[in-house]
Amino acid sequence: MNKRFRSGVGVLKSDWREILWRGSSIAATMPDMNWEPQGVSEIVEIAYQVFESYELVPGLAERASPIRDYASELEGVPLRTVDADLIRTYSWHAVTTVGGVEDFKHFMPRILEVQAADLKERAWIHAGMVTKLKYADWKTWPEVEIRTLTMFQQSLWLDLLSEFHAFTPAFDFLQELEKIFTSVELEWFLDVWDELDAETALRHRIYSLHNKEQQERFPRRESALKFWALLPRCNARLEPLFFSLEDRTLANEISEELWSHNLGFYKSEQPFGPEYYITPEQDQEIPRALIDRLYAAAPEALRPGFEERVFPFGDRLESAWRLMRFARRELPLADAAYFAHRGLRTMGDAEDFLYFLPRLLECMAFEDWPCHGDQIVPGKIRECRSHMPDDFWNATLEFCLILWQRRLDRFDYYHCDAIQYLDEMAAAFDGPELRSFFEAWLARKDRAAHLHLAAAVYRAGYWNRSDDTDPVGEWFREGTVKEALLRFQSGLAEPALQNKIAAAIKILS
């Protein structure tokens, strides 16, 4: 924690709480309940009513992993008096190694209550609970439950922004919410942060800018990209705050960092603004026959003794136990992402990785697939090449090409990194196979693909490298990209976009 950042309390605009309940459809579902705007503690009481029908079925310890020997202590105690420390621990183990979804719902009000009451522990409990909500597929729950939990997160966000403590940074809170809310749903949280004039809300923003550890996580996060996009609109409020700080050295450091580094990052990485975004109504569908081919070509079963091929470190054995619980096609996305990161390194061997590979590829097509999966899976595919039959390899290549076309169809803040995706595919494929990705890109005649091409030129770090053996860089320098952009530019009637394309062509020249 940077001790130079002082704690503080600010005043929030009261009308933001109105947004929590505006347009709510569950007021009619539960007419006797008070749905008027209120604070976190009041929402906790609502949660006790919403989830009161979920009684704890006896035998929780029998529905828990043997290593969770505290599970029996959660039974036989009135819900409101369950020990707070036990609830904090349970929030990290619910559904996966202690009980199921029904048990999780039973304890939900108490989890919310403990989270709301303890500011220092709030971030830790929040991370565990959000992960379990995602795992429990909470968006399929009854609407009244979804809305109650959404209101809790929104109200908690307003409380967080009303106070500043570096041990509960706003950006960490957002990064966890990315697990359970879509990028569109996250707009509410970011818009609130952007509009609030409270000094504490601005201090959260400054801390996120100044904290080096936070910055290292920025480039690959959707909310981070939106965070950078909000910077030009908030500078007018930020800069006066910088220079009103008593610590003038700190104020100058933050001001210099914002203007010289952070905005420079934003402008260089995001050359095209919202006026150029393209979002298809529907993503290209991946043929079910192709998915079936992948599963048919992969190993039919996980070899016995998988847990013995797992390095006994951290929670890897516990995760291995979860991986073996599910049918391969039903493996939850969170577990697939965990294995994608650790498979072939500290969890299993090549045969184990290939057994799960069809599910990993299938999950890569999901909108909420973690970004690190795109980076990690391709390199491991190459390592397993000698273990893959030709039909498995060819189906994998065909699947990745479809994902590539889907990437080119969409162009916005969150999907403007085609060059990065191509760079990652180079970790899996080479020669004619890799060339097929590049040729598919150049063969496209649509606007989105050409905007990706121009944006890729601006991101010269991905192709203008000194490595002469780099195929992506070789293609960008050979002239075909420049020719494609010249053709695109000649058909444009928008002077502003023509100038941006001309600038990209000049970079290539």
N, C-alpha and C positions, 0 to 999 in steps of 0.2 A: 504494500500500500504506500502511495506517495503521501508522506506525512504533511507535506506543504498544503495539501487540500484540506480545508477546514470543514467541519460539519456545519450544517445550517438548516433552517426551516423556512419555507416560502409559502405564499398564499396562492392557491389555485383558482382559476376562473370557475365559478360555481356552475356555469352552464355546461361544462364538460360532463358532469355527473348525469345531466339529463340525457346525454347520448347513450348512456348505458341501457336505459329503458325505452328509448325512442323506438317506436315500431315493433316493440316486443309483442309476440303473439301468444306468449304463455300466460299472460294475465288472465285471458279468458279460460285457459286450461285449469287454473287454480284461482277462482274468483275470490276466495276467502283470504288469500294471502296478500300482504302489503307489498306491492311492487313499486312503490314510490322510490325515488332516488335516495340512497342511503349509503352508509359507509361499509367497510369490510366486515366489521363485527355484526352488523345487521344481516349481511348476506350469509354469514356463517349460521345465524339462526334460521334463515330460510333454508339453508342446506340441510339442517337437522330435520326439517319438515319434509323436504323433497325426498331424502334418502331414508326416511324412518321405516319404510316397508321392508328394507333389507335387513332381516334379522340374522345374526351370526349362527350358522349351523354348528353344533358341537363337533369337536374333533378337528379343530384347526391345525393342531400339531401333526395330525396324521396326513394333512394335506400340504405339509411343508417339507422342504428338504431337511435331511437329518442334521445338516450343519447349522440350521436356524433353530437352535434349541430354545430360543426365547418365545417361540410362537405360543406355547401353552399359557404364558403370562398375560396374553391378550384376551384370554377367555375368562368368563365368570366375573367380569368387572363392568359396572355401568359405563356406557360409551363415553360420557362426558368426563369421567374420572380416569380413563386409561392414561397411564403414565406418559408424559410428554416425550421423554427420552425413548421409550419403546416405540411411540408413534413415529418419531424421526427415523429410527432404524427401519421400521416396517415400511415407511414410504419408499425406501430404496429396494425392498425385496418383494413388495406386493405383486401378486399375479404370477411372477416368474418362479420364485422359490418359496413363497408363503401364500398358500390359498389360491383362490381364483378371482374372477371378476366380481362375483356376487359378494365375496368377502371384502374386496377392495371398496365396493360401494357402501358396505356397512360402515367401514371405518372412515369414509370420505369426510363427513362433517368434522370429525375430530382432527383429521389431518389438516383441514383448512383452518381450524381453530388454532392449532399449535403454530401453523405457518404464519398466521396473521398476528399472533401475540408476541413472537420473538423476532425482533428485527435482525439480530446478529445471525440467527439460524435460518432466516427466511430464505436466503439464496440457496443454501444447502438443501433444505426441504423442497424448495421449488424445483430444483434440478431433478431430484428423485421422482417427485410426483408427476411432473410433466412427462418424463420418460415412461412411466407406467401408464399414464393416460394414452399415450401413443400406442404402447404395446397392447393395451386393452381395447383398441379400436373405438375410442370414446365417441367418435362422430356418428356411430351407429346406435348410440344410446337414445332413450326417449328424449324428445325435444326439451322438456322441462329440466332434465338433468344437464343437457348440453348448455342450455341458456344460463342456468345457475352457475355452472363452472366458468362459463365465458364472462359473466358479470363479475365473478370473484376475481378473475385475472385482470379484468379491466380496472376494477376498483383498487386492486392491489397496486397496479401500475400508477394510478393517480396518487396513491399514498407514497409510493416510492419516489415519485418526482417531487413530492412536497417536502421531502427531507433529503439532505445529501450526506451520505456516509460512504467512504471509499470501499468499505467491505461489502456493500451491496450496490455495485455499479449498474446503471440502467442498461448498458449494452449487454452485459452478461444475462440479465433478465430476458432481453429480447432474443438473444441467441437460443435460449432454452425454448421460448415460445415458438420459434421456427419449427420445432418438432411437431407441434400440434395445430398450428394455424397456417393456412396458405399465405402466399405473399400478398394476396388481395386483402385477406383478413388482418394481416399485420399492418396494413395501411392505417388503420384506426390508431394503433399505438404510436406509430411514427408521426402521424399528423398531430396527435395530442402533444407529443414532445416538441414538435416544430412550432406549434402555436402558443404554447404556454410562455408567459412573460415572467413567471416566478424565477427568482435568481437561482434557486436550487435546481430547477430543471435545466437551466443554462450551465450550472456547474457540472451536472452529470454529463452534458455534452462536451464541455471542456476536458473533463477527466478522461472521457473516451478518446478524445483527440490526442491527449498528452501522454497517456499510458502506453508505453512501448509494447507491453505484452498484448494489450488489446489490438494495437495496430497490426501485429503479426497475424492476427486472425481476420483482418478486414477483407482482403481482396477476394476471398472465395465465399463470402457470405451474402445471401440475398439482402438481408436487412442492412448489411454494411453498405451495399451499393446504393440502396435507397437513402441511407444515412448521408453518404457523400452527395447524393443528388439534392438533399435538402440544404446543403451548406450555403449556396449562393443566396437563398431566401432568408437565412438566419444571420448572415454576417452583420447586418445593420444593428441587430440586438446584441450580438456577441462582442463586437469590438469595444463598445462603450463599457461593457462589463469588465473586459480585460484590464482596461486602464483605470478602473475604479477600485481595483484590488489594492489593499494596503501593501502587499508584497509586490513592488513594482518590477523586481527582477523576474518573478514568476509571470506577471502580466506580459512583459516583453517577450519572454520565452514562448509563451502560448501564442501570442499574436504572430510572432515570426514563424512558428511552426505551422499555424493555420494557413497563412498566406503563401509562404514559400514552398512548403512541402505538401500539405494536404490538398490544397486546391490544385496544385500542380499535378498531383496524382489523379485527381478527379478529371481534369481537363485532358490529360494525356491518355488516360485509359477509357474515357467515355466521350469520344469526339462527336457523337450523334445524340441529340436531345430527344425529348418525347415526341416531337413533331414527326419523327422519322420511324416511330415504332410500328411494327407489323405483328399482329397476333392472329394466327389462323383460328377459325371457328372450331376446328377439331383437328387433333393430331392424326398423322397417318397411322392407320391401324396396322399392328404387327400381325401377320397371318398366323392363325392358330396352328396351321400345319407346320410352320417353321418352328414354333415353340415345341410342338410335339416331336419334331425331328431332333431337336437339341436333347430332350429328355431321353429319347430312344437311343441316341448315340452315346450318351454319358454312361458311366458305371451304373448298374442297376440298383446296387445297394451299398450302403456304407459298410466298409469292412469292419469286422468285430474288433473290439479293443481300441476304438477311437479315442477314448479318454486316456489310454496309455500313450497315445501319440501327441498328447497335449502337454505343453510345458506347465508345470504346476506353479504358476505365478499369478498373483492378483486374482481376478475373477474368471480366469480362463477355464478352469475345471467346471465351475458353475455354468458358464456359457456352453461348454461342451455338453453338459447334462441337458440343457435346454434344446440344443441342436438335435439331439437324439430323440427328444420327445415328439417332434413334429414330423408329419409326412413332408417330404422334400418340397412339394408344390405348395404346401401351406405354411412354409417357414415365414414367420413375421419379418417385415422389412428391417426392423431394428436388429434382429439377430443376424439377418443376412449381411447387413452393413458391418456388424461387429466381426463376423467371420471374414468378410472381404479384406478387412484391415489386418487380421492376424493369421489367416489361413496361409499355409505353406511356410510360415515363419515360426510361430510358436503354437500353432494349432494344426496338427495333421500334416500329411505329406501330399505329393502330387495327386495320387489317386483320390484322396479325400477332397482336395480342392476341385477336381474335375467332377466328382459326384455332385457337389453343390453348385458348380458353375452355371448350369441352366437356370437355376433360381436367381443367382446373382445377376445374370444378364437380364432376366425378366424384371427384376427390381430396378435395374438401371433405367428402365423405361418409365418408372414412376416419377411424378413431379417432385415428390419429397425425398427422393433418393439422395443421401448425403453426397456433397461434392467430392469428398475424398475418395469415394468409390470409383469415380471416373478416372482418377489419377492412379489408383492402386491396382485395379483389376487387370487392365491391359498388360502391364509388365509381367504379371503372374501367368497370364495366358501364354505368353511367349516361353516362359520357363517350363511350361507343361507341354510344349509342342510335341516333343518326342513321345509323349504318352497318349497323344490324341489320334484316333483313327481319322482318315481323310474326311469321312462324312461329318464327323464332329467338328473338325477344323473348318470345313467349308460352311457348315450351318452357322458357326460362330461368326465367321467373316460376313456372311449375308445378314445376320442379325445386327451387327455393328454398323453395317452400311445403311440399314433402315434407320437406326438411331441417328446416324449422321444426316440423313435427309430430313428427319424431323427437326434436328438442330438448326438446319439451314432455313426451314420454313418460318421460324419465329425469330424476331429481332426486337429486343427491348433491353432494359437495364440488366435483366437477369439472364438473358440469352444472347449475348453479343460476343461470345468467346469461342467462335468456331475454330480459330487458329489454335487455341489451347486444346480443344478437343482433338484436333488433327494431330497435334504434337503428342497427345497421350496415346492415340491410336498407333503412332510410330513406335511405341514401346511394345506393341503386340505384333504388328505386321511390318513387312518390308518388301522391297522389290515391287513386282506388278500388283501384289495385293494392296500395298499401301498406296500405290499410284492410282488405284481405282477410286479411292476417296477423293483425291485431288481432281481427277478427271470428272467425277460426278459433280464436284463443285463448279468447275469451269463450264460444264455442259448446261448448268442452270441458266435460264433466261429471266427469272423473276427478280423483282426488286430486293426482296429480303436477302437472297443469296449474294447479290452484288454489294449490298450494304455490309454484310459480313466480310466480304472480300476487302472493302475499303477500310473497315474497322481493324481488320487483321494487319493491314499495312501500317496503320498507326502504332500497333503493338509490335514494334520492330524487334523487341527483345526475344520474340519467339521465332524469328526467321533470319535476322541480320546478325548471325553469330559467326565466330571465327572458325568453327568446326567445319572443315570442307566435306566431311562425310555426312553432314546433316541433310537428309532428303527434303525436309520441309523448306529449309532455307534455300536449297538448290532450286526448287520449283519457283519460289517467289522471285528469285533473281534471274530466271531464264528468259523472261519476257512475256510469257503467256498471261500472267496476272495483269501486267500493264496493258496488254492488248484488250483483255476483257473489260478493264475499267475504262479504257478509251471508248469502246463501243457503248458501254453503259452511259458514259458522260454525253456522248453525241445525241442520245435520245432523250435527254432531260430537258425540261422546260423551266426548272426551278433554279434561278441564279445562285441561291445560297448553297444548295446541294451540289451544283456544278463546281463551285469553288472548293468545297470540301473534297470532292473526288479529284479535282485538279491538284490539290495539295497532296493527296495520297499518291497520285501519279508522279509528282515531283520527288517524293521520298524514294520511290522505286528508281527514279532516274539518277 
